[in-house]
Amino acid sequence: AIAFLALNEPWVSDDFSGALFLRDHPGLWECVSNGYMTWTGRFSASAFSWAAAEVRSVYGLVIWLGLLLLIVMTFAVARGRLPRAKRGDLVVLGVLMLAYWYGMPALEETVFWTSGSTVYLWPAVFGLVFVYRYRRWDLGLAASPTGAAGAGAVVGMFALGVGVGGLQEQVLAACLLYLAVLAVRSLRAGALSRVPVRLYAGALGLLTGGAISLAAPGNGARLGA
């Protein structure tokens, strides 16, 4: 039923202006760079908008999967692990589904609306993915890869941080607040020296992406519109 609703969600409001913008700026780089200079610093969200237009005919299914990911990552951040195929976890996932379905006051505008999903749904999903990596370490559940795998984890966390920093200002602020609380707790516990390099890289990436996003010339144009 959710997939049916998502697939049959009509275009409204910003979807049309976004389609015209993408018609005039069809490439990924062209779309993101022009949006950055003329409308918004949310460069990661602009990339999602471009991708949504490229798979418009099946984007409803992508939204449906995004909603499932939001539920799964909410569980993962709360419990410090991904859900398993057992009764207790499935019940919790069902409760989370009902909570989002009936508790979110603007579900259609923030999830099923094409333009809304790029600004609300996907930033929430990837923001939770970012926080989950720190939550696992905080609970002592994260393994520390070494060698090439360790280097890849550092690069991957930096890239994830940059991407999340360029998604949406509220998600950026929430992630920064979480990292600040975690840093204070780690400092008081004398655990800063045990923080893996990949988590420092993720924080640096978040700050970098956020700085790039907030410095966009397009932000001023959008506020003045």
Salt bridges, closest charged atoms under 4 A:
ASP24 OD1 - ARG23 NE 3.25
ASP89 OD2 - ARG81 NH1 2.78
ASP138 OD2 - ARG185 NH1 2.88
GLU169 OE1 - ARG42 NH2 2.71
